[in-house]
């Protein structure tokens, strides 16, 4: 049973009237081609016992993060923002400082870049990116990793060389659930998890499964691998709303996460569904 107080460590919002979301293409993603607001999420989240959330960037443009910070400043639900800034820019440290001086800047808890879209599988190891990651660490922020399985090895090398930075792996590194393959993803996941400055989000699984044909049992080998690798003290629940709605509603995603962690003690569940997010993101 889920704890009475929950932190949703990963969700999104966007307003198509403000700017497009270029990644929403094709018929499969058509249900996402509308605006999704925090107000739409709030009623369901509150009913589920969610006491706070972390909103995460979706596109790599400088305008989005100030808007998310302003949203957090006016929200009783959004406790943290994982935003974006150009890690390769010479003035990255100043850019982070400027974000923190904006309305809601105190809610900035992390930085993320769409590494999954980078054609270079070793993008995280580039010297200019490393300099940017050092600036993120110096600012006391976490760094969210959104990547694909073939990029896990580079992420492990990057995390090993930046022990002062907490790396947060989104969506378990997007394992190939639809095909049922576990290796080599699980081995690479364990190598990343062997580093103490890494944590992982139990999020985004339903949209990696076979569309419309998956069952909770299909997700279990991947959740079990993450629990085995990171342990309940380094795993964070995230809904991945509204992307999750392609396959499951907010309440269903929460029930699935509860089911996938039903072997944990009450204290361990509290860690996964609340305490770890508070600690990792300093909420």
C-alpha positions in Angstrom: 0.0 0.0 0.0 1.4 3.4 -0.9 2.4 5.8 1.9 -0.1 8.5 2.9 2.2 11.2 1.7 3.7 11.0 -1.8 6.1 13.1 -3.8 5.7 12.8 -7.6 9.3 13.3 -8.7 8.6 13.5 -12.4 5.9 15.2 -14.4 5.5 17.7 -17.2 3.3 20.6 -18.2 3.1 22.5 -21.4 1.0 25.2 -23.1 0.9 24.9 -26.9 -0.4 28.5 -27.0 3.0 29.6 -25.6 5.2 27.3 -27.9 5.0 24.1 -29.7 6.4 20.8 -28.5 8.3 19.6 -31.6 8.7 16.1 -30.2 5.0 15.4 -30.4 4.8 13.9 -33.9 2.9 11.0 -35.5 -0.3 9.4 -34.7 0.9 7.5 -31.6 1.6 10.8 -29.8 -1.5 12.6 -31.1 -3.3 12.4 -27.7 -0.5 14.6 -26.3 -1.0 17.4 -28.9 -2.9 19.7 -26.5 -2.0 21.8 -23.5 -1.5 20.1 -20.1 -1.6 22.4 -17.1 -0.7 21.9 -13.4 -4.3 22.6 -12.5 -5.4 19.6 -14.5 -3.0 17.4 -12.6 -3.7 18.9 -9.1 -7.1 17.3 -8.4 -5.9 13.8 -9.2 -2.6 14.2 -7.5 -4.2 15.6 -4.3 -6.7 12.8 -4.2 -3.9 10.3 -4.4 -2.1 11.7 -1.4 0.5 13.6 -3.4 1.9 16.5 -1.3 4.4 17.8 -3.8 5.8 17.3 -7.3 8.8 18.0 -9.4 8.1 19.4 -12.8 10.6 18.6 -15.5 11.6 20.4 -18.7 10.5 19.0 -22.0 12.3 21.1 -24.7 15.8 22.6 -24.8 15.0 26.3 -25.1 15.9 29.0 -22.6 12.3 30.4 -22.3 10.7 27.3 -20.8 12.6 27.1 -17.5 11.7 30.6 -16.3 8.0 29.8 -17.0 8.3 26.6 -14.9 9.9 28.5 -12.1 7.1 31.0 -12.1 4.6 28.2 -12.1 6.2 26.7 -9.1 6.3 30.0 -7.3 2.5 30.3 -7.6 1.8 26.6 -6.8 1.1 24.8 -3.6 1.8 21.5 -5.3 5.0 22.0 -7.4 7.9 21.9 -5.0 10.8 21.7 -7.5 11.8 22.4 -11.1 14.2 20.4 -13.2 15.0 23.0 -15.9 17.3 23.4 -18.8 20.3 25.5 -19.6 22.9 25.1 -22.3 25.7 23.1 -20.6 28.1 23.8 -23.4 27.8 27.6 -23.1 30.9 29.4 -21.7 28.6 31.3 -19.3 26.7 28.3 -17.9 27.4 29.2 -14.3 26.1 32.7 -14.8 23.0 31.3 -16.6 22.2 29.0 -13.6 22.7 32.0 -11.2 20.3 34.1 -13.3 17.7 31.3 -13.2 17.9 31.3 -9.4 17.3 35.0 -9.2 14.0 34.8 -11.1 10.6 34.4 -9.5 10.5 30.9 -8.2 14.3 30.5 -8.6 14.5 28.9 -5.2 12.5 26.0 -6.6 15.2 25.1 -9.1 16.5 21.7 -8.0 18.1 20.2 -11.1 19.1 20.6 -14.8 18.3 18.2 -17.7 19.2 18.0 -21.3 17.6 15.7 -23.9 20.7 13.5 -24.2 18.5 10.8 -25.8 18.3 13.0 -28.9 22.0 13.5 -29.2 23.5 11.5 -32.1 26.9 11.2 -30.3 26.5 8.4 -27.7 29.4 9.9 -25.8 27.9 13.4 -25.6 28.1 13.4 -21.8 31.8 12.9 -22.0 32.6 15.9 -24.1 34.9 18.4 -22.4 32.4 21.3 -22.8 29.6 19.2 -21.4 31.8 18.2 -18.4 32.5 21.8 -17.7 28.7 22.5 -17.7 28.1 19.5 -15.4 30.7 20.9 -13.0 28.8 24.2 -12.9 25.6 22.2 -12.1 27.4 20.5 -9.2 28.9 23.8 -8.0 25.4 25.2 -7.8 24.3 22.4 -5.6 21.8 21.0 -8.2 21.1 17.5 -9.4 21.4 16.4 -13.0 18.7 14.4 -14.6 19.6 11.9 -17.2 17.1 11.2 -19.9 18.8 8.8 -22.3 18.5 5.4 -24.0 20.1 2.2 -23.1 23.0 2.5 -25.5 24.0 5.8 -23.7 24.2 4.2 -20.2 27.8 3.4 -20.4 28.8 7.0 -21.2 26.6 8.1 -18.3 28.4 5.8 -16.0 31.8 7.2 -17.0 30.5 10.7 -16.6 29.1 10.0 -13.1 32.4 8.3 -12.1 34.3 11.4 -13.0 32.0 13.8 -11.3 31.6 12.4 -7.8 30.3 15.7 -6.4 27.2 15.7 -8.7 24.1 13.6 -8.1 22.9 12.0 -11.3 19.2 11.1 -11.5 18.4 8.5 -14.1 14.9 9.1 -15.5 12.6 6.2 -16.5 15.2 3.5 -15.6 17.1 4.5 -18.8 14.2 3.5 -21.0 14.7 -0.3 -21.0 13.4 -2.3 -24.0 10.2 -3.5 -22.3 8.3 -3.9 -25.5 10.7 -6.6 -26.7 11.1 -8.2 -23.3 14.9 -7.9 -23.4 16.6 -7.4 -20.1 20.3 -7.7 -21.1 22.5 -5.8 -21.7 20.4 -3.0 -20.2 20.3 -4.6 -16.7 24.1 -5.0 -16.6 24.7 -1.4 -17.7 22.1 -0.3 -15.1 24.0 -2.1 -12.3 27.3 -0.5 -13.4 25.7 3.0 -13.1 24.1 2.1 -9.8 27.4 0.9 -8.3 28.3 4.6 -8.1 27.1 6.2 -4.9 26.2 9.5 -6.6 23.5 8.0 -8.7 19.8 7.5 -8.1 17.0 6.3 -10.4 13.3 7.2 -11.1 10.7 4.5 -11.1 8.9 6.3 -13.9 8.0 6.1 -17.6 7.7 2.3 -17.8 4.2 2.1 -19.3 5.2 4.0 -22.4 8.2 1.7 -23.0 6.0 -1.3 -23.0 4.2 -2.7 -26.1 1.4 -0.1 -26.8 -2.0 -1.4 -25.7 -0.7 -4.9 -25.1 1.2 -4.8 -21.8 0.4 -6.0 -18.4 1.9 -5.0 -15.0 3.8 -8.3 -15.0 5.6 -7.2 -18.1 7.1 -4.2 -16.2 8.1 -6.2 -13.1 11.5 -7.6 -14.4 12.7 -4.1 -15.0 11.4 -2.6 -11.7 13.0 -5.6 -9.9 16.3 -4.9 -11.7 16.2 -1.3 -10.6 15.4 -2.2 -7.0 18.2 -4.7 -7.0 20.7 -2.2 -8.5 19.8 0.9 -6.6 17.9 -0.4 -3.5 14.8 1.4 -2.1 17.0 4.2 -0.7 18.0 5.4 -4.2 14.7 4.9 -6.1 12.2 7.7 -6.6 8.6 7.4 -7.8 7.6 9.6 -10.8 4.3 9.6 -12.7 5.6 10.9 -16.0 2.3 12.6 -16.4 0.9 13.5 -19.0 3.1 11.3 -21.2 1.9 8.3 -19.2 -1.7 9.0 -20.3 -0.8 7.4 -23.6 -1.1 4.1 -21.8 -2.4 4.7 -18.2 -4.0 7.4 -16.2 -2.4 9.1 -13.2 -4.1 6.9 -10.6 -3.3 3.7 -12.5 0.4 4.6 -12.8 0.4 5.1 -9.1 -1.3 1.7 -8.5 1.2 0.1 -10.8 4.2 1.6 -8.9 2.6 0.4 -5.7 2.3 -3.1 -7.1 5.8 -3.2 -8.4 7.1 -2.3 -4.9 4.8 -4.5 -2.9 7.7 -6.5 -1.5 9.1 -3.4 0.4 8.5 -2.6 4.0 6.5 0.5 5.0 9.7 2.5 5.6 11.2 1.4 2.3 8.0 2.4 0.5 8.0 5.8 2.2 11.6 6.2 0.9 10.6 5.5 -2.7 7.4 7.4 -2.7 8.4 10.4 -0.6 11.7 10.6 1.3 14.2 10.0 -1.4 12.8 12.8 -3.6 12.9 15.2 -0.6 16.6 14.3 0.0 17.8 14.2 -3.6 16.2 17.4 -4.7 16.4 19.2 -1.3 12.7 19.9 -1.5 
